[in-house]
Amino acid sequence: MSKARYGQEIPVRVEVLTHANERMTRNFFCGNQAIDEYFRMFAAEDATAVTYLIIDENNDKLLAALTIACSAIFLSKKQQFSTLMSAIEVVYFAVDIDYQGMRYRPGDERSLSHYLFSYLIEMIRGISRDHVGAAKIVLYSVPEAYNFYRRLGFCTFGSSMYGDRGTFVRGCEPMYFDLN
């Protein structure tokens, strides 16, 4: 557990998950067994996505993890045609249970998680600008995280938008963030 009282006291570094550093995921617990298992057992092998580790440099502990992948939002036009809007999908974002609920600084109601995800949005914006040219960030929010993402500027899909309909997104709310 971190000895820091506030997130601003924690120096962090960001690394891409590789076989050389995947040991960092062994003691990661976010409170969601499926997400914990993904980071520990599958993320390093997932050829369809890239996982970033946010590491607390005070104790070399994995503080949070983010998995992103190329994606798209389908836009339905007059129910005859659809077009694709390029997107980067946040497949997973999770914060270790030891850091959940931690405020970023005294007197600030925003959490460390809020600041981390805001930083990650800017990181994704850079990836989009420099490498893939995506127009949106898309994610499928679990119900308990919906308000968190709304506060960060994410919107629910409009009536003419649709995305992944796979099993893993059942019960989740599709949301997007405009990168432009």
Z-matrix of the N, CA and C atoms (Angstrom, degrees):
N
C 1 1.449
C 2 1.526 1 109.52
N 3 1.314 2 114.85 1 146.96
C 4 1.454 3 120.41 2 -179.94
C 5 1.525 4 110.30 3 -74.43
N 6 1.326 5 115.96 4 142.13
C 7 1.462 6 120.97 5 175.74
C 8 1.523 7 111.04 6 -85.09
N 9 1.317 8 116.97 7 -9.63
C 10 1.461 9 121.77 8 -179.25
C 11 1.526 10 110.06 9 -69.00
N 12 1.323 11 115.98 10 141.64
C 13 1.461 12 120.92 11 175.52
C 14 1.517 13 111.21 12 -87.98
N 15 1.330 14 115.96 13 -28.77
C 16 1.459 15 121.55 14 -177.79
C 17 1.524 16 109.59 15 -132.04
N 18 1.317 17 114.70 16 149.88
C 19 1.450 18 120.83 17 -178.38
C 20 1.514 19 114.09 18 -59.69
N 21 1.339 20 117.48 19 -32.75
C 22 1.470 21 119.88 20 -179.09
C 23 1.523 22 112.10 21 -63.02
N 24 1.327 23 117.94 22 -16.76
C 25 1.462 24 122.58 23 179.76
C 26 1.529 25 112.67 24 -84.69
N 27 1.326 26 117.13 25 -3.91
C 28 1.461 27 120.95 26 -173.76
C 29 1.530 28 110.26 27 -103.89
N 30 1.341 29 116.76 28 112.90
C 31 1.469 30 117.89 29 172.79
C 32 1.530 31 108.46 30 -75.72
N 33 1.314 32 116.78 31 134.02
C 34 1.462 33 120.29 32 -178.37
C 35 1.517 34 110.48 33 -124.76
N 36 1.313 35 114.19 34 157.41
C 37 1.455 36 121.18 35 170.00
C 38 1.525 37 106.99 36 -132.67
N 39 1.310 38 115.26 37 153.61
C 40 1.462 39 121.63 38 -179.84
C 41 1.519 40 107.85 39 -115.14
N 42 1.328 41 115.63 40 130.59
C 43 1.464 42 121.73 41 178.33
C 44 1.517 43 109.04 42 -131.89
N 45 1.317 44 116.37 43 147.42
C 46 1.455 45 120.94 44 170.36
C 47 1.528 46 107.40 45 -75.60
N 48 1.324 47 116.69 46 135.70
C 49 1.465 48 120.98 47 177.93
C 50 1.524 49 109.75 48 -67.36
N 51 1.337 50 115.61 49 127.09
C 52 1.460 51 123.03 50 176.20
C 53 1.523 52 107.80 51 -135.56
N 54 1.307 53 116.23 52 174.51
C 55 1.470 54 118.69 53 175.85
C 56 1.518 55 111.29 54 -63.82
N 57 1.317 56 117.28 55 -28.14
C 58 1.468 57 121.07 56 -178.89
C 59 1.526 58 112.42 57 -68.83
N 60 1.332 59 118.21 58 -29.13
C 61 1.472 60 119.60 59 -178.12
C 62 1.528 61 113.79 60 -118.14
N 63 1.334 62 118.09 61 9.09
C 64 1.471 63 119.49 62 -176.80
C 65 1.529 64 113.02 63 -65.86
N 66 1.326 65 118.05 64 -14.68
C 67 1.469 66 120.71 65 174.73
C 68 1.530 67 110.97 66 -58.92
N 69 1.347 68 116.79 67 -25.16
C 70 1.467 69 121.69 68 179.84
C 71 1.528 70 111.27 69 -60.98
N 72 1.327 71 117.54 70 -25.74
C 73 1.461 72 120.91 71 -175.65
C 74 1.536 73 112.67 72 -82.58
N 75 1.311 74 117.90 73 -13.64
C 76 1.473 75 121.01 74 -174.62
C 77 1.522 76 113.92 75 -61.10
N 78 1.324 77 117.06 76 -35.96
C 79 1.463 78 120.55 77 -178.14
C 80 1.525 79 112.47 78 -106.12
N 81 1.325 80 116.05 79 23.08
C 82 1.459 81 121.03 80 179.62
C 83 1.528 82 109.49 81 -90.05
N 84 1.319 83 116.59 82 126.36
C 85 1.460 84 122.63 83 178.06
C 86 1.527 85 108.98 84 -136.91
N 87 1.334 86 116.36 85 115.95
C 88 1.459 87 120.15 86 179.69
C 89 1.521 88 111.87 87 -103.29
N 90 1.332 89 117.63 88 -7.90
C 91 1.453 90 120.48 89 -178.58
C 92 1.521 91 113.27 90 100.08
N 93 1.331 92 117.41 91 -4.78
C 94 1.460 93 121.94 92 177.45
C 95 1.526 94 106.78 93 -118.83
N 96 1.319 95 116.79 94 110.14
C 97 1.460 96 121.59 95 -173.33
C 98 1.533 97 112.29 96 -57.78
N 99 1.327 98 118.07 97 -42.15
C 100 1.463 99 120.75 98 -178.03
C 101 1.534 100 111.08 99 -63.88
N 102 1.331 101 116.79 100 -41.16
C 103 1.469 102 120.24 101 179.35
C 104 1.522 103 110.26 102 -69.85
N 105 1.333 104 116.98 103 -43.07
C 106 1.468 105 120.17 104 177.01
C 107 1.525 106 110.60 105 -56.73
N 108 1.326 107 117.05 106 -45.73
C 109 1.462 108 121.23 107 -179.40
C 110 1.526 109 111.28 108 -64.60
N 111 1.321 110 117.16 109 -39.38
C 112 1.467 111 119.47 110 178.14
C 113 1.532 112 110.05 111 -57.86
N 114 1.330 113 116.66 112 -51.07
C 115 1.468 114 119.17 113 -177.56
C 116 1.525 115 111.55 114 -64.82
N 117 1.323 116 118.07 115 -38.41
C 118 1.468 117 120.62 116 -177.40
C 119 1.525 118 113.45 117 -77.02
N 120 1.338 119 117.44 118 -35.62
C 121 1.465 120 119.00 119 -169.46
C 122 1.528 121 115.46 120 -114.17
N 123 1.323 122 118.15 121 -22.70
C 124 1.460 123 118.51 122 -171.40
C 125 1.528 124 115.35 123 -123.71
N 126 1.307 125 118.93 124 -27.35
C 127 1.467 126 121.64 125 -170.96
C 128 1.528 127 112.95 126 -58.47
N 129 1.319 128 117.37 127 -42.06
C 130 1.468 129 119.68 128 -177.67
C 131 1.530 130 112.01 129 -66.26
N 132 1.316 131 117.39 130 -24.31
C 133 1.471 132 122.17 131 -179.30
C 134 1.520 133 113.03 132 -96.35
N 135 1.320 134 118.40 133 -8.65
C 136 1.465 135 122.41 134 -174.01
C 137 1.526 136 110.26 135 -72.81
N 138 1.321 137 116.57 136 104.12
C 139 1.459 138 121.91 137 -178.19
C 140 1.528 139 112.43 138 -78.92
N 141 1.321 140 117.89 139 -5.23
C 142 1.462 141 121.16 140 -178.46
C 143 1.523 142 112.66 141 -98.21
N 144 1.327 143 117.38 142 -1.11
C 145 1.465 144 120.97 143 -174.97
C 146 1.530 145 109.89 144 -150.82
N 147 1.335 146 114.75 145 166.28
C 148 1.462 147 121.87 146 176.14
C 149 1.518 148 107.55 147 -123.33
N 150 1.331 149 116.27 148 132.61
C 151 1.462 150 121.04 149 178.77
C 152 1.517 151 109.53 150 -109.02
N 153 1.324 152 114.72 151 133.76
C 154 1.458 153 122.66 152 176.60
C 155 1.517 154 108.61 153 -109.64
N 156 1.318 155 115.94 154 135.92
C 157 1.459 156 122.55 155 178.05
C 158 1.525 157 108.63 156 -104.25
N 159 1.314 158 116.90 157 131.19
C 160 1.458 159 122.28 158 175.03
C 161 1.522 160 105.27 159 -106.17
N 162 1.321 161 116.18 160 113.79
C 163 1.464 162 122.09 161 -168.79
C 164 1.518 163 110.64 162 -111.71
N 165 1.339 164 115.58 163 131.87
C 166 1.465 165 122.90 164 173.99
C 167 1.520 166 106.38 165 -75.12
N 168 1.328 167 117.02 166 112.96
C 169 1.459 168 120.48 167 -177.10
C 170 1.526 169 112.85 168 -74.46
N 171 1.335 170 117.99 169 -16.19
C 172 1.477 171 119.82 170 177.43
C 173 1.522 172 111.62 171 -64.18
N 174 1.354 173 116.55 172 -35.52
C 175 1.462 174 119.25 173 -176.33
C 176 1.525 175 113.04 174 -134.69
N 177 1.337 176 116.63 175 12.40
C 178 1.464 177 122.53 176 178.94
C 179 1.529 178 111.62 177 54.36
N 180 1.327 179 115.98 178 40.14
C 181 1.472 180 122.55 179 -178.59
C 182 1.523 181 109.62 180 -108.07
N 183 1.318 182 115.96 181 141.77
C 184 1.450 183 121.33 182 175.90
C 185 1.522 184 109.08 183 -70.22
N 186 1.312 185 115.72 184 114.42
C 187 1.458 186 123.19 185 -176.58
C 188 1.523 187 110.67 186 -88.96
N 189 1.335 188 116.87 187 -41.76
C 190 1.459 189 121.95 188 -179.15
C 191 1.522 190 108.92 189 -156.04
N 192 1.319 191 115.22 190 163.40
C 193 1.456 192 120.74 191 178.02
C 194 1.523 193 109.21 192 -142.14
N 195 1.318 194 115.07 193 147.87
C 196 1.458 195 122.76 194 -178.69
C 197 1.515 196 108.19 195 -136.28
N 198 1.319 197 116.85 196 129.76
C 199 1.459 198 121.94 197 173.91
C 200 1.513 199 107.99 198 -116.36
N 201 1.341 200 115.93 199 128.59
C 202 1.459 201 120.49 200 178.47
C 203 1.522 202 110.01 201 -126.00
N 204 1.333 203 115.15 202 157.93
C 205 1.457 204 121.87 203 178.74
C 206 1.528 205 109.15 204 -151.42
N 207 1.314 206 116.29 205 159.96
C 208 1.458 207 120.16 206 172.74
C 209 1.522 208 108.29 207 -69.46
N 210 1.323 209 115.42 208 145.28
C 211 1.456 210 120.24 209 -177.76
C 212 1.519 211 108.98 210 -156.03
N 213 1.308 212 116.30 211 -170.11
C 214 1.459 213 121.98 212 176.77
C 215 1.517 214 109.14 213 -158.30
N 216 1.307 215 114.33 214 157.09
C 217 1.464 216 121.59 215 171.27
C 218 1.529 217 105.39 216 -112.07
N 219 1.311 218 116.39 217 131.03
C 220 1.454 219 121.05 218 177.37
C 221 1.519 220 108.71 219 -87.58
N 222 1.320 221 115.27 220 134.86
C 223 1.461 222 121.01 221 177.20
C 224 1.522 223 108.20 222 -114.56
N 225 1.302 224 116.08 223 120.64
C 226 1.457 225 121.62 224 -179.26
C 227 1.525 226 108.78 225 -87.51
N 228 1.313 227 116.21 226 130.93
C 229 1.468 228 122.14 227 178.84
C 230 1.525 229 108.71 228 -119.27
N 231 1.298 230 116.87 229 112.25
C 232 1.467 231 123.39 230 176.40
C 233 1.525 232 112.25 231 51.52
N 234 1.277 233 117.73 232 30.09
C 235 1.465 234 126.36 233 175.97
C 236 1.531 235 113.74 234 54.63
N 237 1.317 236 117.27 235 15.09
C 238 1.462 237 120.06 236 176.66
C 239 1.522 238 110.92 237 -110.20
N 240 1.310 239 115.44 238 -40.48
C 241 1.459 240 120.70 239 -175.53
C 242 1.517 241 109.46 240 -125.04
N 243 1.275 242 114.69 241 155.68
C 244 1.458 243 118.43 242 171.38
C 245 1.521 244 108.01 243 -135.83
N 246 1.310 245 114.53 244 150.35
C 247 1.459 246 120.32 245 176.58
C 248 1.521 247 107.44 246 -122.14
N 249 1.296 248 115.07 247 162.61
C 250 1.455 249 120.93 248 179.38
C 251 1.520 250 109.91 249 -106.60
N 252 1.323 251 115.20 250 138.38
C 253 1.455 252 121.23 251 172.01
C 254 1.526 253 106.12 252 -111.40
N 255 1.323 254 116.67 253 122.30
C 256 1.460 255 120.69 254 -176.57
C 257 1.530 256 110.49 255 -64.02
N 258 1.318 257 115.27 256 144.06
C 259 1.459 258 120.26 257 -177.79
C 260 1.521 259 110.33 258 -150.94
N 261 1.311 260 114.62 259 157.69
C 262 1.461 261 122.10 260 167.61
C 263 1.519 262 105.03 261 -108.36
N 264 1.307 263 115.89 262 125.27
C 265 1.464 264 120.32 263 -177.80
C 266 1.524 265 110.77 264 -94.14
N 267 1.319 266 115.64 265 132.17
C 268 1.452 267 121.23 266 168.15
C 269 1.532 268 104.53 267 -84.99
N 270 1.318 269 115.49 268 101.72
C 271 1.461 270 120.81 269 -178.06
C 272 1.530 271 109.16 270 -74.57
N 273 1.332 272 115.98 271 -44.94
C 274 1.468 273 121.88 272 176.95
C 275 1.515 274 109.54 273 -143.71
N 276 1.314 275 115.65 274 140.08
C 277 1.459 276 123.02 275 166.56
C 278 1.513 277 105.24 276 -138.26
N 279 1.315 278 116.30 277 124.76
C 280 1.463 279 119.71 278 -178.66
C 281 1.520 280 109.72 279 -145.73
N 282 1.319 281 114.38 280 145.66
C 283 1.454 282 122.67 281 178.72
C 284 1.516 283 107.91 282 -115.98
N 285 1.321 284 116.52 283 134.84
C 286 1.463 285 121.20 284 178.66
C 287 1.530 286 109.72 285 -57.73
N 288 1.305 287 115.67 286 142.69
C 289 1.467 288 122.13 287 -175.50
C 290 1.533 289 112.82 288 -57.16
N 291 1.338 290 117.63 289 -29.13
C 292 1.471 291 120.42 290 178.56
C 293 1.524 292 112.76 291 -66.89
N 294 1.334 293 117.65 292 -18.70
C 295 1.462 294 121.69 293 -176.62
C 296 1.532 295 112.71 294 -111.04
N 297 1.320 296 116.71 295 -8.52
C 298 1.460 297 119.95 296 -179.32
C 299 1.521 298 110.37 297 -65.57
N 300 1.310 299 116.11 298 136.90
C 301 1.462 300 121.58 299 178.91
C 302 1.516 301 114.61 300 82.33
N 303 1.335 302 118.07 301 -6.14
C 304 1.462 303 121.22 302 -179.92
C 305 1.528 304 109.54 303 -69.41
N 306 1.304 305 116.70 304 129.80
C 307 1.465 306 121.79 305 175.59
C 308 1.525 307 108.91 306 -73.62
N 309 1.339 308 115.31 307 151.52
C 310 1.449 309 118.82 308 -178.83
C 311 1.523 310 111.86 309 -75.34
N 312 1.328 311 116.53 310 -42.70
C 313 1.472 312 120.62 311 178.43
C 314 1.523 313 108.85 312 -152.72
N 315 1.338 314 117.14 313 160.33
C 316 1.471 315 120.03 314 179.99
C 317 1.531 316 111.24 315 -59.04
N 318 1.316 317 116.21 316 138.11
C 319 1.452 318 121.55 317 177.90
C 320 1.511 319 114.72 318 79.55
N 321 1.325 320 117.84 319 -1.77
C 322 1.459 321 122.67 320 179.59
C 323 1.519 322 107.35 321 -107.41
N 324 1.311 323 117.06 322 121.21
C 325 1.466 324 120.71 323 -178.66
C 326 1.530 325 112.84 324 -74.45
N 327 1.337 326 116.34 325 -14.40
C 328 1.463 327 118.29 326 -179.22
C 329 1.527 328 110.42 327 -75.03
N 330 1.305 329 113.77 328 146.11
C 331 1.461 330 120.48 329 -175.92
C 332 1.521 331 111.90 330 -89.48
N 333 1.306 332 114.55 331 165.79
C 334 1.464 333 120.75 332 171.75
C 335 1.525 334 109.29 333 -56.47
N 336 1.326 335 117.50 334 -40.90
C 337 1.466 336 121.84 335 178.87
C 338 1.522 337 111.04 336 -57.44
N 339 1.326 338 117.39 337 -41.54
C 340 1.464 339 122.22 338 178.83
C 341 1.528 340 109.93 339 -60.38
N 342 1.321 341 117.01 340 -48.08
C 343 1.462 342 120.79 341 -179.59
C 344 1.521 343 111.31 342 -66.35
N 345 1.332 344 117.52 343 -40.34
C 346 1.467 345 120.16 344 178.06
C 347 1.520 346 110.85 345 -60.85
N 348 1.333 347 115.63 346 -47.02
C 349 1.464 348 118.23 347 -176.83
C 350 1.525 349 110.64 348 -68.64
N 351 1.331 350 118.10 349 -35.51
C 352 1.468 351 120.78 350 175.25
C 353 1.529 352 110.48 351 -60.33
N 354 1.324 353 116.19 352 -42.72
C 355 1.466 354 120.83 353 176.34
C 356 1.538 355 109.96 354 -61.83
N 357 1.326 356 116.47 355 -42.71
C 358 1.459 357 120.36 356 -178.60
C 359 1.525 358 111.49 357 -66.79
N 360 1.336 359 117.76 358 -33.23
C 361 1.462 360 120.26 359 174.52
C 362 1.528 361 109.35 360 -60.24
N 363 1.321 362 116.49 361 -43.63
C 364 1.470 363 119.46 362 179.04
C 365 1.525 364 111.02 363 -66.56
N 366 1.316 365 117.53 364 -35.84
C 367 1.461 366 121.17 365 176.35
C 368 1.537 367 109.45 366 -63.56
N 369 1.331 368 116.87 367 -44.75
C 370 1.468 369 121.41 368 178.79
C 371 1.532 370 110.06 369 -64.47
N 372 1.328 371 117.11 370 -38.63
C 373 1.466 372 120.89 371 177.38
C 374 1.535 373 109.55 372 -58.58
N 375 1.322 374 116.93 373 -42.18
C 376 1.466 375 121.32 374 177.83
C 377 1.521 376 112.41 375 -65.44
N 378 1.325 377 116.75 376 -41.69
C 379 1.473 378 120.48 377 177.01
C 380 1.522 379 109.34 378 -61.16
N 381 1.317 380 116.63 379 -43.66
C 382 1.457 381 120.58 380 179.15
C 383 1.523 382 110.84 381 -62.33
N 384 1.307 383 116.88 382 -49.29
C 385 1.466 384 122.12 383 -177.73
C 386 1.534 385 111.31 384 -62.11
N 387 1.326 386 116.80 385 -44.07
C 388 1.469 387 120.98 386 -171.79
C 389 1.521 388 114.89 387 -89.83
N 390 1.366 389 117.36 388 -20.74
C 391 1.466 390 118.08 389 -170.52
C 392 1.523 391 116.06 390 -130.75
N 393 1.325 392 119.51 391 -42.46
C 394 1.459 393 118.67 392 -170.31
C 395 1.521 394 115.74 393 -123.05
N 396 1.299 395 120.24 394 -17.34
C 397 1.451 396 121.60 395 176.47
C 398 1.513 397 115.45 396 68.94
N 399 1.305 398 118.99 397 37.08
C 400 1.463 399 122.02 398 179.20
C 401 1.525 400 110.88 399 -76.67
N 402 1.326 401 115.73 400 147.50
C 403 1.464 402 121.69 401 179.24
C 404 1.521 403 112.43 402 -92.79
N 405 1.336 404 117.60 403 -24.31
C 406 1.457 405 121.91 404 -173.18
C 407 1.528 406 110.59 405 -138.62
N 408 1.322 407 114.58 406 159.93
C 409 1.462 408 122.01 407 162.87
C 410 1.520 409 104.53 408 -104.99
N 411 1.294 410 117.15 409 135.05
C 412 1.461 411 121.31 410 178.44
C 413 1.518 412 108.40 411 -122.82
N 414 1.317 413 116.56 412 145.96
C 415 1.462 414 121.76 413 173.55
C 416 1.517 415 109.08 414 -151.95
N 417 1.301 416 115.08 415 164.48
C 418 1.463 417 122.37 416 178.56
C 419 1.516 418 106.24 417 -120.45
N 420 1.328 419 115.16 418 100.49
C 421 1.464 420 121.33 419 -171.22
C 422 1.519 421 112.44 420 -80.51
N 423 1.329 422 114.89 421 132.69
C 424 1.458 423 119.02 422 168.72
C 425 1.532 424 106.79 423 -67.79
N 426 1.336 425 118.33 424 151.80
C 427 1.467 426 120.25 425 -175.19
C 428 1.527 427 114.43 426 -53.46
N 429 1.328 428 117.60 427 -39.17
C 430 1.467 429 119.77 428 -176.76
C 431 1.524 430 113.65 429 -71.55
N 432 1.343 431 118.98 430 -12.58
C 433 1.471 432 121.83 431 179.21
C 434 1.529 433 112.66 432 -106.07
N 435 1.312 434 117.60 433 -2.85
C 436 1.468 435 121.74 434 -174.95
C 437 1.532 436 112.09 435 -55.00
N 438 1.316 437 118.56 436 -50.42
C 439 1.473 438 121.04 437 -178.52
C 440 1.529 439 111.72 438 -65.57
N 441 1.314 440 117.13 439 -34.29
C 442 1.467 441 121.33 440 175.70
C 443 1.531 442 109.73 441 -57.00
N 444 1.322 443 117.19 442 -49.66
C 445 1.460 444 120.79 443 -178.62
C 446 1.528 445 111.84 444 -69.25
N 447 1.322 446 117.76 445 -34.92
C 448 1.476 447 120.32 446 176.00
C 449 1.531 448 110.45 447 -60.71
N 450 1.331 449 116.57 448 -43.11
C 451 1.475 450 120.12 449 179.41
C 452 1.529 451 112.00 450 -63.50
N 453 1.313 452 116.70 451 -24.78
C 454 1.466 453 121.21 452 179.04
C 455 1.535 454 112.67 453 -87.84
N 456 1.319 455 117.32 454 0.51
C 457 1.456 456 120.71 455 176.39
C 458 1.511 457 115.96 456 101.82
N 459 1.319 458 118.66 457 7.18
C 460 1.458 459 121.17 458 177.38
C 461 1.525 460 109.59 459 -77.99
N 462 1.330 461 115.03 460 146.75
C 463 1.465 462 122.38 461 179.29
C 464 1.527 463 108.74 462 -119.02
N 465 1.323 464 116.18 463 152.61
C 466 1.463 465 119.20 464 174.50
C 467 1.526 466 108.79 465 -76.59
N 468 1.306 467 115.75 466 154.59
C 469 1.463 468 120.84 467 179.94
C 470 1.526 469 109.39 468 -59.35
N 471 1.339 470 116.09 469 141.80
C 472 1.457 471 121.49 470 173.77
C 473 1.515 472 110.08 471 -78.36
N 474 1.315 473 116.50 472 174.98
C 475 1.471 474 121.21 473 -175.12
C 476 1.528 475 112.98 474 -65.88
N 477 1.323 476 118.05 475 -22.56
C 478 1.468 477 119.81 476 -179.67
C 479 1.530 478 112.33 477 -97.93
N 480 1.335 479 117.21 478 7.08
C 481 1.461 480 121.57 479 -178.06
C 482 1.524 481 110.04 480 -108.80
N 483 1.303 482 115.54 481 142.16
C 484 1.457 483 119.12 482 170.92
C 485 1.514 484 109.72 483 -151.61
N 486 1.318 485 114.96 484 156.84
C 487 1.454 486 120.68 485 -176.20
C 488 1.507 487 110.35 486 -135.87
N 489 1.293 488 115.72 487 -142.71
C 490 1.455 489 123.02 488 -178.12
C 491 1.528 490 110.39 489 -61.53
N 492 1.302 491 115.64 490 136.12
C 493 1.465 492 120.16 491 176.99
C 494 1.526 493 110.66 492 -118.00
N 495 1.314 494 115.63 493 21.56
C 496 1.457 495 120.75 494 -177.05
C 497 1.518 496 112.96 495 -70.54
N 498 1.297 497 115.04 496 168.14
C 499 1.459 498 122.68 497 -177.11
C 500 1.518 499 112.69 498 -58.24
N 501 1.335 500 117.59 499 -40.16
C 502 1.454 501 119.44 500 -173.88
C 503 1.528 502 113.43 501 -68.77
N 504 1.334 503 118.76 502 -13.23
C 505 1.461 504 120.49 503 179.57
C 506 1.529 505 112.77 504 -101.05
N 507 1.306 506 118.17 505 0.81
C 508 1.472 507 120.65 506 177.90
C 509 1.519 508 110.16 507 -59.91
N 510 1.315 509 115.13 508 133.03
C 511 1.456 510 120.32 509 -178.85
C 512 1.511 511 113.54 510 83.50
N 513 1.329 512 117.05 511 -1.95
C 514 1.461 513 121.78 512 179.80
C 515 1.527 514 109.83 513 -102.36
N 516 1.308 515 115.35 514 152.91
C 517 1.466 516 121.77 515 179.76
C 518 1.526 517 109.54 516 -97.66
N 519 1.359 518 118.29 517 119.05
C 520 1.462 519 119.48 518 176.93
C 521 1.530 520 109.76 519 -69.98
N 522 1.328 521 115.87 520 132.41
C 523 1.466 522 121.97 521 -177.35
C 524 1.519 523 109.25 522 -138.38
N 525 1.325 524 115.59 523 156.73
C 526 1.462 525 119.85 524 177.84
C 527 1.529 526 110.37 525 -139.89
N 528 1.323 527 114.16 526 160.65
C 529 1.458 528 123.48 527 177.74
C 530 1.521 529 106.31 528 -133.04
N 531 1.313 530 117.16 529 129.01
C 532 1.462 531 122.20 530 -178.50
C 533 1.536 532 109.70 531 -78.96
N 534 1.316 533 117.24 532 122.12
C 535 1.470 534 121.60 533 -179.80
C 536 1.524 535 113.17 534 -85.16
N 537 1.302 536 117.38 535 -13.08
C 538 1.470 537 120.24 536 -177.81
C 539 1.504 538 112.56 537 -89.88
